[in-house]
Structure formats: structure tokens, C-alpha cells
Amino acid sequence: RFKLCLRPSLSEKQQCLLEYSLPIILPAMFSLLNFSSFGLRWCLILVVGHTVETTFTDFGSSVGRLRLAERISPLAHHLIDCAWLHSLISAMLLTPHFFIYFSTVSSSVDKNFDGAAGSSSTTEENEWRVVLVALLLIQTLPIYLAVSFKTEYLKRRGWHAPSNFPSTSLIGLHIRRCFLWYLKVTACIFIACYFHLTKLLQVCVFVLNLIPIGLFFKYSTQYN
């Protein structure tokens, strides 16, 4: 049962095509949510950078002309992907006001009769909208990493792995640890944002950015 759970659902070519198409969701989502041009530009830079990265990633021989060179391993590619997304999430959590579309705030304030109080309330609501989107994006990271670890494990070991290779239960434990770390940090970030605990939020974002580094280092040294 566990081996069936670990079986990758995408071929090498499907993986490559998914990597090319998936990041487009970000600018589309930011545009739909009416976020600022700052946030939209960040997403577009991320898409361009990730596309260049994908052209140099070795997903396998079946990819063919979809790559320019075999400079980056799939595992390294996924770590770089985490860096792209973590940078965006960190900015959204620490400086949510940069992602608010100004005219949205202004039009909402005009409808309030209490002036400055209405402005403060509306700005906070919009910042919370940015924070909630950031928290939602965090939940995609353990799923993405789990697929990465599972695919890499089966590609290297196959179904008839030597006895000195790590068992599927160890890899499963590593993936479970991945989900638990992200869930714990998400809970701490929510508490920090809700109670306006700036120092705690900064520590949580720092820990958040260390999670993929620790997970990839542990996988590379113990399970690779």
C-alpha cells in the first residue's frame, strides 16, 4: 500500500510540462485578487526566472527539446522553486501593504463617514487578505516537496532497491515531517499576525525559510 502511495503520477515529460505551466497561476491569481502592480511584477519575474531554470533542468531523456541543457538536477530544481516561492511569501507576510492596490483602498475609504478610522480599518482588512493568501500558498509547499521526494526516491531506487537503501517507511516519515513543519509554522504565523506580534512573525518567517533547506539537506545526506 505504501509503495502504491509513493508511485509518481507523472512521467518525465509531464513533469517538465507542468513546471512550465504551473507558475502562470501566480500572476493570474494576483490579477484576479486585484493586488498591486508591485506584487504582479514580482510574480512575472518569478515566472520568467522559473522558465529559464526549467530549460536547464534534467527531468529525463524523454523530455527532448523541452530543455536546453542538463545543468540542474530535479531535486535542485525543486529547492530553487522553494526559494522563488518563499521569497514571495516572506514579502507578503512582512510587508503586506506593498501588495494592496491603492485605488481599492481609496474607493473603500470614500464610502466611510468616519474618515481616518475607516481608512485604518480598510487597510488592515486588505493586509489580512494578503496574509491569508500567503498562508494559502504555504500549504502548497509541502505537497510540492512531497511529490519531489517521492519521485526522486522511486527514480533512483526503483522497486527492487538494494538492502542498504532507505526503506519506504523512512521516506514516508520524512514526508510526514515535511507536512508537520509547515503546519506548525503556519499556525505560529497566524497567531503572530492576529495579535500583531511583529518579532514573533519575523522569527516565524525566518524558520519558514529554513524548512526546505533542512529537508533537502537531510534527504541528500541520509536518503540519497
Buried (B, 14 or more C-beta within 10 A) or exposed (E): EEEEEBEBEEEBBBBBBEBBEBBBEBBEBBEEBEBBEBBBEBBBBBBEBBEEBBBEBBBBEEBEEBBEEEEBEBBBBBBBBBEBBBBBBBBBBEEBBBBBBEEBBEEBBEEBEEEEEBBEBBBEEBBEBBBBBBBEBBEBBBEBBBBBBBBBBBBEBEEEBEEEBBEBEEBBEBBEBBBEBBEEBBEBBBEBBEEEBEEBBBBBBEBBBEBBEEBBEBBEEEBE
